[in-house]
Amino acid sequence: MLIIVDDVAPLATWAGILGLIATVLGLVGLIASLFLQPAGSSRVVGMIVGFLAGLGVGLLLQEAATLDPANALGIAFPVAGAVIGLVVPGLFHRRPAAGLV
């Protein structure tokens, strides 16, 4: 059973605020991981912050009554965030020139 409370902004609830915080922290982590060296540990960190960003987006969509909490599509956001987090680390990493080290 789904209960929707009218006249309440999504960011006026604790779940909405936590979803926004998780989204912002996850996106900042993904942006920061763009410049890391593409190694296994950076990909794990990227996966974790991507999962956090996806979790936050899913929570915000549930609070805005855009996504039904009983729908299995809600699981897709954290999984998609984790997959993006595996790909993103190291995309803008610049290796030093051979003679400058």
C-alpha positions as CSV (number, residue, x, y, z in Angstrom):
1,M,0.0,0.0,0.0
2,L,1.4,3.4,-1.0
3,I,0.5,6.5,0.9
4,I,1.1,9.8,-0.7
5,V,0.9,12.9,1.5
6,D,-0.1,16.0,-0.4
7,D,1.2,19.5,0.1
8,V,4.6,18.3,1.4
9,A,7.7,19.3,-0.5
10,P,10.1,16.4,-1.1
11,L,12.9,18.4,0.6
12,A,10.7,19.1,3.6
13,T,11.2,15.5,4.9
14,W,14.2,13.8,6.4
15,A,14.2,11.2,3.7
16,G,14.3,13.9,1.0
17,I,17.1,15.8,2.7
18,L,19.1,12.6,3.1
19,G,18.5,11.7,-0.6
20,L,19.7,15.2,-1.6
21,I,22.9,14.9,0.5
22,A,23.6,11.4,-0.8
23,T,23.1,12.6,-4.4
24,V,25.4,15.6,-3.9
25,L,28.1,13.6,-2.1
26,G,28.0,10.9,-4.7
27,L,28.2,13.3,-7.6
28,V,31.1,15.1,-6.0
29,G,32.9,11.8,-5.5
30,L,32.3,10.8,-9.1
31,I,33.7,14.1,-10.4
32,A,36.7,13.8,-8.1
33,S,37.3,10.2,-9.3
34,L,37.6,11.5,-12.9
35,F,41.2,12.6,-12.1
36,L,42.4,9.5,-10.2
37,Q,44.8,7.0,-11.7
38,P,42.7,4.3,-13.3
39,A,43.5,1.4,-10.9
40,G,41.5,-1.2,-9.1
41,S,41.2,0.8,-5.9
42,S,39.9,3.9,-7.6
43,R,37.3,1.8,-9.5
44,V,36.1,0.4,-6.1
45,V,35.8,4.0,-4.7
46,G,34.0,5.0,-7.9
47,M,31.6,2.2,-7.6
48,I,30.8,3.1,-4.0
49,V,30.3,6.8,-4.7
50,G,28.3,6.0,-7.8
51,F,26.1,3.6,-5.8
52,L,25.6,6.5,-3.2
53,A,24.6,8.9,-6.0
54,G,22.1,6.4,-7.5
55,L,20.7,5.7,-4.1
56,G,20.2,9.4,-3.5
57,V,18.5,10.0,-6.8
58,G,16.2,7.0,-6.3
59,L,15.3,8.3,-2.8
60,L,14.6,11.8,-4.1
61,L,12.3,10.4,-6.9
62,Q,10.4,8.4,-4.3
63,E,10.0,11.4,-2.1
64,A,8.7,13.4,-5.1
65,A,6.2,10.6,-5.8
66,T,7.7,10.1,-9.3
67,L,8.9,6.6,-8.5
68,D,6.8,4.0,-6.8
69,P,8.7,2.5,-3.9
70,A,7.1,-0.9,-4.7
71,N,8.5,-0.8,-8.2
72,A,11.6,-2.8,-9.0
73,L,12.9,0.1,-11.1
74,G,14.0,1.7,-7.8
75,I,16.8,-0.8,-7.7
76,A,18.0,0.3,-11.1
77,F,19.3,3.7,-9.9
78,P,21.9,2.4,-7.4
79,V,23.0,-0.4,-9.8
80,A,23.3,2.1,-12.7
81,G,25.3,4.5,-10.4
82,A,27.6,1.6,-9.4
83,V,28.2,0.7,-13.0
84,I,28.9,4.3,-13.9
85,G,31.3,4.5,-11.0
86,L,33.2,1.6,-12.4
87,V,33.7,3.3,-15.7
88,V,34.3,7.0,-14.6
89,P,37.5,6.8,-12.6
90,G,40.6,7.8,-14.6
91,L,38.8,9.3,-17.6
92,F,40.6,12.6,-17.3
93,H,43.8,11.2,-15.7
94,R,46.9,12.6,-17.4
95,R,50.1,10.6,-17.2
96,P,53.3,12.5,-16.7
97,A,55.6,12.8,-19.7
98,A,58.4,10.2,-19.7
99,G,61.3,12.6,-19.3
100,L,59.8,14.8,-16.6
101,V,59.6,12.4,-13.8
